[in-house]
């Protein structure tokens, strides 16, 4: 069953975010992760959108998504990610 990883983030450091984003795809490729959408929060239709950017990535299943997140390649990006953004990353089953 397709599984999605969704991130909602507030940007703290745009330069570090660009570094993180440039390296992110290569960490996902071995696990079959692919982008579905990414964009700025434009308008909340219900409730509040207290984040700047939302991104969604698709994986074949939850095991692949978790293997990517826990991989050495992705974990090496985490310090930069944490300096670049505040946010949430969640797994959503499709």
N, C-alpha and C positions, 0 to 999 in steps of 0.2 A: 504494500500500500504506500503510495507517495507520502512523504513526510516533508514538512516545511520548517525551515529555521527562519524566524522572524526577529528582526532587531529594530528597536525604537531607541533613538539616541538624541542626546543633546550634545552639540559640538562644543568642546572646550578649547581645542587647538587645531585650527583648520589645516595647518601645515603637516602636523603629525597624522591627522586624519587622511590626508592625501597619500602619505607614505604607507599607512596601514591598508588603504583601499587598493593601492598598486600591487601589494603583495598577497592580498586575500585570495584572488582567483587561483593562484598556483597551489594554495593549500587545499582547496576544495576539489581540484581536478582528479586526484587519485581516488576520491570517494564518490565521484559522479555528481558532485554538487554543481548546480547551475543557477544563475540568477533568474528570478521571475520578474521582479520589479524593484525599483529603488527611486525614491523621490522625496521632495520636501513636503512637510505637512502644510497644506494650503488652508484648510478650513475644517473645523470640527462640526459635524452635523448633529452630533449628540454628545453631551459631556464635553470634556476638554482634551485637547491634543497638546500635552505639555512636553512635546519632543520636537526636534527640528527635522529629522530624517527617519524614514521607515524603509526597511529593505527586507525582501523575502527571497529565500533560496530553496530550491527543490532538491531533495535526495530520494533515492529509490525506497528507502525505509528508515526507520528510527535508528537501527544499528549503524547504518552508514553515516547518518547525521552525527551521532554521538562519537563514532570513530574519528570523523573529521575534527570535531571540537576538541577531542582529547589527544589528537595527534601532536607529535613533537613539532611539526612544521607550524601548526596553528598556535600552539602554546608559546612558541617563540615570538609571536606577534602580540601576545597579550600585554606585556608591559607598555608597548607603544599604544595599543588600543586604549588602555586605561588612562594614559596621559592625554589621549585625543578626545575621548568621549565619556559621558555618563549615560548609562542606558540599561536596557534589558535585552537579553537574547533568550528566546524560548523556542521549544519544539512544538509544532502543531501537526497533528495527524490529519492527513487529507481524506 
